[in-house]
Amino acid sequence: MQVKMNHDAQKASVDKDVYMETELGEDPLPQTLTHKPDTATTFDIIEALEGAGFGCGTLFYMSGCFLVNALAGSVLIILSLIGPTVRCEWDLSPFQLSCLNLSTYAAQTLTSFFTSPLGDRFGRRPLMLISASGLLVFGGLSAAATEYWEFVLLRTLLGLATGLGLAHVYVFPGEVVPKKHRGLAVTGTCVAYGVGILLTSFMAYLTMGIMGASWRCLVIVSVAFFSPCVLILLFTRESPRYHFYNGRVSEAEITVKSIYKMNGKDDKGLKLARNSNDTNAFFNEEPESFSLPYFVKILRASDNVTNTIALIVAGITSHFNYFFYSYSVPRILKEGYCTDDKIATSANSSCSYDRDVLSNVSVVNVAEPLGLVITLILLDRFGRKRVFTVVGSFGVLVLGSLYFNLCEYRYLQVSLLFMVYPVVASSALAPYLLMTEYMPTIIRATMGSIGLASASLGALMALFIADYVLLAGARYAIGIIHGVTVVLTISIMVLKRETMDTDLS
């Protein structure tokens, strides 16, 4: 008995040293490996990933997710850039153009909702790989469409591919990095969406604006640029947290050791083992038992019902604003002013954007990744809930001011649109980052997919009404975004707790 007590005391002392070193931002693994192998080289997944730190291996595991998300952003902006040209080529009505937008995001919404349990049952990586492959194949084929119905069909297939894997793109990075870098990993992946939009806008300026190429050339160039994502995912292993919490400890151990090796660290015989005192009440559940009652059981036990409702509302409202604004910017810049009557009468008068418009679109789109990087820094310093609440409140003030001060001067107009973009883009981070951190590992991908489905629903609503609202006037568009931002800010404020320092157990 006395021997066992001494052994437990020694192990507790070692664990204390580990977490004290981690708190100081140092690598805990070399300190613990100086002890006896039976107590020092056995870790749970949290300790092991903390010891791995952040390095080349971590960046490699994140890079595939980054490129897939950038490709998804490219898919979004393509429609707003080629819309006038496609409308004239096939003589489309406003309703047909809206259906073209809806085909992609209706498919994405349905797929992300109904396939959500697959990521928690079969893993994150397979779905990301299938999704990336589908985006490349159907995106490339859409450039060859000769009829309206062919283009709609291929855009629908693009939506199916996006919905299948996009939620896991946000979940995966947070499961392979240490706790203090989790905000960087998840939010950095979200930044990739804006990077994809920015790069595609620049490609449009080069191909359609300077070279005078067709919209088909832009589609092919954008797909080819992001194609390395498939190759990277082929050489990426499954999330170690997914394997660990689903009982496949040996596979998780192989992945963790590969991260150590790519990070340039010696694992020194590291072994993973499940903790018998693990607080995850569903740790021993078999993944094959996953069902709707099982999901509801975990959700209720996790005390996350209120948070889930708030995050779903945040997903709908934030992505309504994001997609509505992203789609509207080129149309407003097309005329060079913000007055209601001129936008209403001539927003659809031309079949293409000229070089100046495409240049200004690229300038405005720079604000998105810039704003996201600033938000990324603030999130890890001041916390998620506080930062998103401040961003939403600032957005309410800026949009209210913009509503009453729509301008007729090109440079002032571009400046104001530039200021609004970081607000709507940063707010769109909330459901992805918070869904990842609020939910247990056993249902994290499912909740991430539900978050994606709610975001897609917001996008559907925005893209359906965007053309009609822009015909009524830019002031109406700004007013709608302002009201939705108020609801978004309230949904963030009602969340029950801060998640910045929460372990992903």
N, C-alpha and C positions, 0 to 999 in steps of 0.2 A: 504493500500500500504506500509506504513511504517513498519507495523508488518511483512509483508511478506519479506521485505528487511532485517529486523533484523533476521528473521528466516533463510534466505539464508546465511547471514553473519555468523551466528552461525554454520550452517552446514559446510560451507567452512572452518571455523576454525577447526572444528572437523576432517574433511578430511585431512587438512594440518598436524594436529597432528599425524594422523594415518600414513601418508607416511613418516613424519620425524622419527617416532619411527621405522618404517620398515627399513628405510635407515641405522639406527644405529644398525640394527640386533636384535632388541627387539620385543617382542610380542605386537602387537598393540591392540589386542582385549580387555584386561583388562582395558586399559586406556579409550577406547571409551565407555565401558559399564557403566561408572560412570555417563553418561549423560542421558537425557530423552529417554525413550524407543522408541518414534516415530522417533527419529533422530539417535540414537546410535546403536540400535540393528538390523538395516536393512543394509545389505551389498550386494554388487555384488559378483560374484564368486571369483574374484581376491582377494578382501579384506578378504573374508572368509577363503580361503586357506592359505593366508599369516598368518592369525591369528592362524590357526591350527598348523603351524610349521611342524617340521620333527620329527617323533617318531615311536612308535611301529605300530600304525595304518597305517602310510605311508609305512612302510617296509612290512606290510602284503599285502597291495594292490600291491606292486611291486614284491613280492616273486613269485606269480604265473607266471608273465611275465618272471622273471628270469629263472625259471625252464623250461618253454616252450622253451625259447631260448637256454638254455643249451642242451635240448633234440635235437633241430635242429642242433646244433653243433656236437652232437654225431652222428647224421645221416650222416653228411658230412664226418667225419674222418673214419667211419666204412668202406667205400668203399676203401679208400687207404690202410687200414690195412688188409682187407680180400681179396683184389683184386687178388694177386697171387694164393691163395688157391682156390678161386672160379674159376679162369681161368683154373687151372689144373683139378679140379673136373668135370667140364663140357666141358673141352677141347675147350676153347674159343679162337677166333682169336682176334688180337688187335682191329679190327672194332667192334666185338661183345662186347668187354669190354668197348669200348667208348660208345656204345649204352646203356649199362647198366648204365653208368654215366649220359648220356643225358636223360634217361627216367625220372629220378627224377626231374631234374632242368628244363626240357622243360615243364613238368606238373606244376611245381611251378610257372614258368614265366606266362604261360597262365592263371592259376587260379588267381594269384595276380592281373593281369591286368583286366580281365573281371569281377571279383567279387569286384573290388575296391570300387564302390559306396555303397556296402552293409554295410560297417562299418559306413559310414556317414548317412545311412538311418535307420539302425536297431540297431546300437550301436557296441562298440568294444568288450565287454565281450562275447556275444553269439558266435561270430566268433572265438575268442581265445579258447573258451571251445570246440567247434566242432573240431578245428584244433588240440588241444592237445589230444583229444580222438582219432582222426584218426591216429596221430603219434604213440600212444601207441598200438592201435589195429593192424595196418598194419605193424608196426615195429616188433611186436611180431610174427605175422604170417609169415613174411619173413624168420624167422629162420626155419620154417617148409617146405620151398620150396624144392622140389625134382628135378625140371626141370628148365632150364634156363629161359624159357618163363614165368614160374610162378614167379620167382624172379623178372624179369623185370616188370611184371604186378603189383606186390606188391610195388616195388620201385616207380612205376608211381603213384599209389594211395598215397604213402607217400608224393610225390611231390605235389599232389592235396591238401592234408591236410595241408602241410606246407604253400603253397601259400595262402590258405584261411585266415589264421589268423596271419601269422608272422609279417606283416606290423603293425598290431594293437598292437602287443607286444611292439613295439618301441614307438608308439603313446601314449598308455595308461599311462605309468609312468609319462610322462611329463605333463599330465593333472590332476594329483592328488597331486602334490607337490608345495611348494612355489617357487617363481621365482628364488631365489638364489640357490636352490637345484635342479633346473631342469636339469642342465648339469650332475650332479651326478646321477640323476634318469635314464636319457636316456642312458648315456654312461655306467653306471653300468649295465644296461640291456644288452648292447652290449658286455660288458666284460663276461657276462654269456655264450655267444657263445664260447669264448675261453676256459672258464672253462669246458664246456661240452666236448670240444676236448681234453683238458688235462686229465680229468678224464677217458675218454674212452680210451685214450692211455695207461693210467696206468692200467685200467681193462684188456686191451689186453696183457700187460706185465705179469699180474698175471695169467690170464686164458690160453692164448695161449703160453706165454713164459715159465712160471714156471710150471703150472699144465699140459701143453700139451693138453689142451682142444681144441675142434673144433671151427670154426668160428661161428657156430650156438650158442654155449654157450655164446660167447662174445655178440652177438646180444641180447639174452634174458636178460643177466645181465645188459646191458646198458639201455634197455627199462624199466626194473623193478626199476632201481635206480632212474629214473626221474619221475616215475609214480605219486608221490604225487601232481604234478602240477594240475591234474584234480580235485582232492579233494579241493585244495585251491581255484581254480577258481569257484567252486560250491558255495563257501561262500563269494565270492567277488562281490560287487555291481558294477553297471555301472559307467563309468567316470562321475563325477559331472559336469565337463565342457561340456561334450556332452549333458547331460540333460538340463543344464542351457541355452546354446545357441540354443537349439532346442525347447525352450518354456516350458519345463517340470521342472519348478522351484521347485515345491514341492518335486519331486523325488531327485533333486540335493541337496536340503536342508537336506533330510534324510541321504544321503550319507556323506555330510560334517559333520553332527552331529555325525555320527558313527566314522569318522576319529578323531574328537575331543575327543570322549570317549576313543578310543583305544590309543590315544596319551596322555591320562591322563589329559586332559584339560576340564574345564567347559565351555560349549558354552553359558551359561547364557541367554537362550532365543533367540539365534541367529536366524534371519530371512533373507532369500535371496529375493532380488527383482531386476528386470531388471531396468537398468538405462535408462531413456528416452533419454539421450544424448549419448548413447553408440555409439562409432565410427564405429562399425561393420555395414556396409551399408546393409548387407543381414540378419540382425538379425531377422527380421520379416518374412523371407521367410519360407514357409512350407517345411519340408524335403521331403514330397511326390512329390514336383515339381522338384526333382533332375533329371537332364538329361544332355546330352552332351552340348547343347547350354548354359544351366544354369551354368555348370562347367566352360566353356570357359569365360562366362560373369564375374564370380567371379575372375577367374585367371587374366583376363585383367585389371579388376578394382583394383586388388591388386598390379599391377605393378610388377609382378613376372615372366613374360615370359622369360626374359633373364636369370634370376636366375634359373628358372626351367630347361632350356636347359643345363645350366652349371652343375646343380646337377644331371641330367640324365647322362651326360657324365662322371661325377665323379662316379656315381653308377656303370656304365659299367666298367670303367677302374680299379677302386679300387677293385671290386670283381673279375675281371679277374685275377689281381695280387694275390689276397688272395687265391682263389681256386686253381689257377695254382701252387702257391708255396706250399700250404698245401698238395696238392696231390703229388707233386714231392719230398718232403723231405724224406719220407720213402724209395722211390726208389733210391735216391742218397745215403742215409746212408746205404743202403743194401750192397753196395760194399765197403764202407769205404774210398772212395777217389772220386775225382771230375774230373778225366781225361776223355776226350771225347771218346776215342776209347774203353776203358774198359766198360764204361757205355753203349755204343752202342751195344756191343757184348754180355753182360751178365746181363743186367738189368732184363730180363725176364727168366733167367736160372733156378731159384729156384721156388718151389711152396709154399714157406712160408718164413716168416721172423724169424731169430733166436733170441735168448734172448738178445744178445748185441744190435742188431738193434732196437728192441722194447724198450730197455732201453734208447738208444740215442734219439729215437723219443720222448719219454716222457720228456727227458731233454730239447730238442729243443722246445717242446710245452709249457714248463714253461714260455718261453719268451713272449708268446702272452698275457696272463692275466697280467703279470708283466708290459709289455709295455703299455697295456691299462690303468692300474691303474695310471701310471705316466702321460699318456696323459690326463686322467680324471682330475688330479690335475692341470695340466697346462691350460686346457680349461676354467676352472672357474676363473683362475687368469689372463690370458693374452688374452682370447678371442678365438672364434672358428676359424675364418678365418686366423688369424695370426699363430695359432698353427698348423693347417693343412697344411698351406703353408710351414712352417719350416720343418715339418715332411716329406713332399713330397720332398723338396729340399735336405734334409739329405739323403733320400732314393736314390735319383739320384746319389749322391756322393758315398754312400756305395756300391750300385749295380755296378756302373762303376768300382770301385776298385776291387770288387769281380770278375767281368768279366775278368779282366786282371791278376788276382792272384788266379785262382783256384788251390787248394792244394791237396797234397797226404797224409797228416798227419791227422789221425783220430781226434785228439783233436783239432787241428787248424780248421779242417773242421766243427766240431760240433760248435765251438765258432763262426765262421763266419755265419753259418746258424742261430745260436741263435741271432746274431745281426740283421739280416735281418728281422726276424719274427715280431718284434714290429713295424717295419716300415709299412709292408703290412697290419698288423692287425689294427693299429691305423688309417691308411688311409681309411679302410673299414667303420669306424664310420661315416665319413663325410656325406654321403647321408642321413642316418637315422636321425642324430641329426639336421642337417641343414634343411631337409625337414620339420621336426616337428616345427622348430622355424621360418621359412620363411613364412609358409602358414597360412591363417585364419582357425579358428576352424571349420567352416562350410564345408571346403574341405580338412581338414588336413589328415583324414584317406585315402581319395582318393589319395592325393599326396603321402602319405606314401606308398600306394600300388603301385603306379607308380614307386616310388623309388625302391621298392622291385623288381618290374618287370625288371627294368633296371639292377639292381644288379644280378638278375637271368640270364639275357641275357649275362652278362659278365662271369658268372659261366659256362654257356652253352658253350661259345666259348672256355674257358680255358680247360674244361674237355674233349671237343671233340679233341683238338689238343695235349693234354698233353702227351699221350702215344707215339704219332708219334715224337714229339719234343725230348722226353727223349731218344728215340732210336737213334736220330741223334746226341745227345750229350748234356751234362749239360751246356756247354758254350752257346749253342743256347737258352736254357731255360732262363738263366740269362740275356742274351741280350734282349730277348723279354720282360721280366719283367722290365728291365731298360727303354726301349722305352715307354712302357705303363705308367710308373711312371711319365715321363716327361709330357705326355698329361694330366694325372690326376692333377699334380701340377698347370698347366696352367688353368685348369677348375676351381680350387679353387680360384686362383688369380683374375679371372674376376668377381667374385661375387660382388654385389654392396654395401653391407653394413655388419657391424658386428651385430650379433644377441644375444650376451651374456646377455644383460639387457633388451631384448624385452619382453613385456607382451604377453601372448598367448591369444589374444582376437579374 
